[in-house]
Amino acid sequence: MTATSIAALVREDLRGLTAYGAPQLDVPVRLNTNENPWPPPEPLLAEMAVALPRAAAELNRYPDREALALRAALAGYLGGGLDVAQVWAANGSNEVLQQILQAFGGPGRRALGFVPSYSMHRLIALTTATSWVQAARDADFGLQPAAAAAAVVAHAPDVVFLAAPNNPTGTALDPAVLTAILEVAPGIVVVDEAYAEFASRPSLLPMLRGHPRLLLTRTMSKAFAFAGARLGYLAADPAVIDALHLVRLPYHLSALTQAAAVVALRHAEETLATVARVREQRDRLLTALPALGCTVVPSDGNFVLFGGFPGAVPDAPTVWHRLLQRGVLVRDVGLPGWLRVTAGRPAEVDAFLAALEGVLS
């Protein structure tokens, strides 16, 4: 069978889509995927060196299908009186999002996002045969309660996606926007809090009370310096967790992942001590980039969206390529005129700013 005939067998609604992928290039400075630039602390690694072999000794057995110890640890970390029945975990927040759309989206249903935002919201919707509709953000990438609610009324989506803070812009989410949407949304409302630990605003977790159709997704990939372990999670009404059981694959979280994540949560205070250092470098970028003649978007994440390139540089892709030639990798998020840079270690930020100054001059 030829490659052409295989392509013809792909689901028709998937043809022409482009797979998600941030470039993984071997360059000195990688500031394109919003990872925490500091590795896990030594005490965590020491405990993990004991916990993982212990878990590995039972790899002939299936893992805890319900991941109860992990979910209890996540509930304890989130606080707010949550218990195991209100917390779910999966292989990265993207799998959590996929399970949400498998349970509450699908053929004949639609999801709504406010763009620009996290591109995987749209892509996962389409791969689960969920129709995708979108509404535009304001010129400053914010949202207004009345306009956001009007978009929900107009489209009547089964699933609404919000992000707090938003990616790739770093924009904070006004709780009034969420309140307005909850008042009119006919279905599930998902708030993606992947970058919540870096934000100046408090988590929207308290709004779960009284709103059984509100779901908050999180990840350990960012502030927890745990991207390689692939652990995302969700806080929601117990009825939502019951629905996710219908679509999860059996034993979807490995015993090693569960053991590693429980250890990481025990060392949350030590790991999250790096958040202040990341914020410091983010704020440094917010000051240094305008000094180079660029425009920045105020950010509540661990990254900065920048554009408005001065001088003779024609466009964002050119800036991206010229930075790469200087050994610095940032993210072209496909937003005309803009690039996104992660707040790295001080030396990495130094290298980025020096490279950008060279590009712009």
N, C-alpha and C positions, 0 to 999 in steps of 0.2 A: 504494500500500500504506500503510495507516495505521500510526501509531506503536504502537497496541495490537497489531497483527498482527506487527510487528517484535519486540516484547517477547516474544511467544509463540514466536518462533523461536530465542530465546536458549537455550543449553543448560539443561536443566531443573535441573541441580545448581548452576547459577550464579544462578538466580532468587532474589531476596531478599537477595543479598549486597550489602554496601556497599563501594564502592571506597575504597581507602586515600587519605587526603589530609589533610595538615596545613594549616590555614588560611594562606593567603598574603595578609596584610592589610597595607596601607600605614599603619603606625603608627610612632611614634618609637623604640620599644624592642621588638625582636623577639627573644624568648628561648624559642622553642618548637620549634626543629628541630635543636638540638645541633650547630650549625655552629661552627667555630672563628671567633671574632669578629674576629681579626686577619687582614688580607688577606695574600696571598703576598708575600714580601720583594722589594724592588726589584731585587736582582741576578737573581733568578729571572725577574721580568717582563722585564728587559732581555734575557736570553738567549732567552726565549720570543719576543720581538719579532723575533729573527733566525730562530729555528727554525721558527716557524709559517709565515712566508712561503715558506721553503724547501720545506716540506712541501706548501704550497698550490700551488706551481708544478707539482706532479705530480698534482693532483686529477683529471686526466683518466684516471689509472691507478688500479686497485684498490689498497687498502693491503696491507701484508704480512699475509696471511691468518693466519699463525701468531704474529704480534706478537713475534717472537723477540728483538729488541732490548729491547723493553719487559719481556718476561718475564725476560730475563737481568738487567735492572736491578732488578726486583722481587726476584729470588732473591738478588742481592747485598745489597739492603736488609735482607731477612729474616735472612740469614746462616744459621748452623747447617749449613753444608755443602750447602745446597739448590742444585739446578741447574735449567736451563730445563725439563727434563722433569717437574719436580715442582711447577711453578708455572703457574697459569692466570689469565687476565684477561678482564674483560667490562665492560659498561656499568653500572657500579655493582655493589655487592655483591648487590643484589636480582636482577640478571640471573644472577649466579653461583648464587644460591640456586635460581632458576628452572631453570637448566640441571641442577643436581644432582637436582631432583625430576623433571625430564623423563627423566633417565637412570636414576634409582634408585627413583622413585616411580611414579605413574600408576595406571590402573584396576586394582583388585584388590589394591593395596598401601596401606600406611598409614604416616603420620608421627606422631611423638609429640613434644609440647613440654611444658615445665613452666611453668605460668602463675601469675602474669602474666609475660609476656615480649614479645619483639618481635612485633607483630601480623602482620607480613608473613610470618612462618614459616607461620602458619595459612592466610593468604590465598593465598599462592603454592601451598601444598599443594592447596587446594580448586580453584584455577584450573587445576592440572595433573591434575585428577581423581584426586588422592591422598586417601584417607580421612584424617581428622584425629582424633586422640585426644589427650587432655591429662591431666596429673596436676598437682595443686596443690602449690605451694611451702609452706614453713612459714609460720607467722604473721609471722615477721620477714623473709620472702621468700627465705630461704636454702634449701639442699637438704642432705639427709643421705644419705651413701653407701648405706646399707642400703635406705632408703625409695625412693631414686631407682632403684636396681637392681631392686627389687621391682616398680616400675611398668613397667619395661622387660620384665621376665619376664612380667608379667600381660598386656601388650598385644602383645608380640612384633612391634614395629614394624620396617618396612624402613628407615626413616630416623628418627634421634633428633636433636632440636635442643637445643643448650645455648647459653648466651651467657656470655662472660667478658670484662668484667663484663656483668651482665644489664641489659637496657633494658626497662621504664622505671625499674627500682628502683635501678640502680647497684650491685647486690650482686655481690661477688666470687664466683668459682667455685673451690671447694676442689678441688685436683687429685685428692684421694681419691674425690670424686664421679665424676669422669671415669674414673678407674681402675676403679671398681666397675661402671660402665655398660659399659665396653669388655669387661669379663669376661663379660657376659651378653648383650650386644646381638647379635642375629642378622644385622644389616645395617649400614648406614652410620651413623656418628656424626659430626654436624656441630657444631663449636664456632665460634660467631659471635664473632669478636674485633674487632668494629667500633670499640671504644673502648679497645683494648689499650694504646695509647700513653699514655693518661691513668691507667692502673691502677698501684697500688702493688705488685701481684703480678706476677711475670714471666710472659711469654707461655707458653702450653702447647705451643709449637712443638717443644720437644725430645721430646714424647711421640709425635710422628709416627714416630720410629724404633721398629720392631717392631709398629706398629699400622697396617697397610695400609688398614683401613677407617675410619680417622680422617681427617677433613677440617677444616682451619682456614680460615675465610673472614675477609677483611679489607676495608677500604675506605680510599680516600684522601680521602673526603668530610669526615672529622672532623678529626683532628689535623693533616692535611696542608693544611687550608684550601683544598680542591680540590673542593668539593661541586658547583660548576657544571660541572666537566669530566666528571663521571660515570665514575669508574674504581674498580672493585672487583676483588679478586683472591683467589686460593685457593692454599693449599699442601697437597699431598697426594701419595700414592703415584703413580708414573707411570701405573699401570693406571687410576687414576681419571681422570687427564687424558685418556687414550685414550678413555674412555667419554664424556667431555664433548664430544669431537670429533664424536660421533655426533649430537648434538642442537643444537650451535651453528649459528647461521645463517652462511652464507658471508660472509666479510669483515665480521664483526660489530663490529669495532673500527675506527673511522675513522682515516685517516692523521693527521689533526689531533689526535685524542685521544691516539694513540700518541706522537706527537712531544711534545705538551705534558706528558704523564706522565713521559716519560724525562727531560725538563728538570727537572721538579719533583723527581724522585728524586735528581738530581745536587745539588739544593739542600736535601736533607732536613735536614741539620744546622741550617741557618738557619731553615727553616720550623718545625721541631720545638722550636726555642728558645722558641716561644710556649706550649708545653705547660705549663711551670712557671707561667706567668702565669695560664693557665686554671685549673690546680689551685689556685692561691692564691685565686682568686675562688670556686671550688667550696667550698673549706674555709671561706671567709668566710661563704658561705650556710649551711653546716652549723652554724655558730656563731650567726649572726644570726637565723635562722628560729626556733629554740627560744626565743630572747630575746623574740620577738614572741608567744610562746605556742603556736607550731606544733610538730608532730612531724615529724622528718626520718628518712629511712632512710640509714644510712652508705653513701656512694657512692664507687665506684672509677672513675666515668665523668666526663664534663664537664658533668654535670647533677645535680640533686637532686630527689628525690621528697619532697613535703611535704604534710601534711594536719593533722588534729586541730585544725581552726580554732576559736579561742576566741571568746567573746562571742556576739553575736546572729546572726552570719552562718550561714545554715542549711546550706549544702552547697557542694561544690567548684564546680559550674557557676555558682553565684551569685558566688563569689569570682572565677572566670575572667572573667565578664562585667563585674564592677566594676573589675577590673584593666584590661580592655580599654578601658573608658570613661575610664581615666586614661592611656591611651596605651601600655600595656604588654601584650604578647602572650606568654602562657605556654601550656603544652600541657595540655589535658584529655585524658588517655590512656584515659578510659573506666573507670577504676578507682575505684569509689565511695569518696568521701571524700579523694581524693588529686589533686594536680596536680604537674606536672613543670616545672622551670625550668632553662634552660641557663645555665651560667656564662659571662656576657658580659664585656665590658670593665668596668673599675671604675665608670665613670659610668653604664653600663647597670644594673649591680647596685645602685648607689645609687638609681636611679630606681625599680627594681623594689621594693626594700625600703621606700622612702618611700611608694610607691603601696599596697603591701600593708598597711603600718601604717595608712594612711588607710582602707582597706577594713575592716580588723578593728576599727577604733575607731568 
